Amino acid sequence: MRPITTTINKHLIPLANKPMIFYAIEKVVEAGVTEIAINLNPGETELQKVVGDGSRWGVKIHYYEQTGGPQGIAHVVNLAKDWAGDEPFIFYLSDNIVLSSIKPLVDRFEKEKLDCLLAFAQVPDPERFGVPQFDSAGKLIDVLEKPADPPSDYAVTGIYIYNSKFFDAFGQIEKSARGEYEISSIHSYFLKNGQSVGYEKIDGWWKDTGKPDDLLIANQMIMDKMSAEEFKNEGEIETGSRVLGKVKIGKGSKISAGTQIFGPAMIGENCTLEACRIGPHTAVSSGAEIRSAEIERSIIFENVDIDSKIKIVDSIIGRNTSIVSGHLDKPQTHKMILGDNTFIEM
């Protein structure tokens, strides 16, 4: 994800103009969670400021730092052992975007009194994930972590539900060849030692954001899923501009004559758009100034300044980036992954 994540926590990257981690919090709260623990890298301060104490969602949020360096995500869960106690819990990797409710997963976990419930999604590149292995009868028998030769084309998504037996299992597993306590080792231990493991296939409404293109796809999925009522105009639209489809415009933003916006699109607060074209599936964060450019299927972070007759597609532009005109006479297409504070003359 570099250079994007060089200066911003990945989980704070805006999707549809909202920090990515907010979607994870909303999903678990909707499923009935009342207390949340968030694991942090040592020295992290920005995420706590953005997320807060949980009051905006009516829950309590606790923060705890990773200790001993990166030792795998099973180790991350084990660090929360005292906090979780004997209660069942959801472990949610907050760079996973889920469009539907996860409450049915929680309901099944409770109804069937499972020790573990996993969610699987069919993917074109299962070798990037934990991969379930089934026997000839279709029964789940194992989970392998990032196998070179995947036994199926399903991935274990980043949404897991456990009871406290997780911590007993952690005491029985060892680090993998890459020096980590793999979450797949927990699932393998459960399956081979008589624990009750269920799974659901959730094809079609899950996205892992492990690569820049995944962020753009997730941004598009979220906008497509949003209702028309969520796209409100709270800015100023001058006569002579065109705003078509589902478009959200924040307070203090000004859409000047000659500007065209085609939804679904989102414009944050205090933005200035002049003689530009914003195409579908573009999210422009607060404080941005865009003049003359054409932008489609892109994520524009806060306080970006684009003043150039260019066409930008499938791009991610970091905070405080400036793109200004060089000597172009006609719009040209550019694809960009730019970190914060970048300056480009074209």
Summary of the structure (lengths in Angstrom):
residues: 346
radius of gyration: 22.2
end to end distance: 24.1
largest distance: 69.1
contacts: 1145
relative contact order: 0.12
helix: 23%
strand: 32%
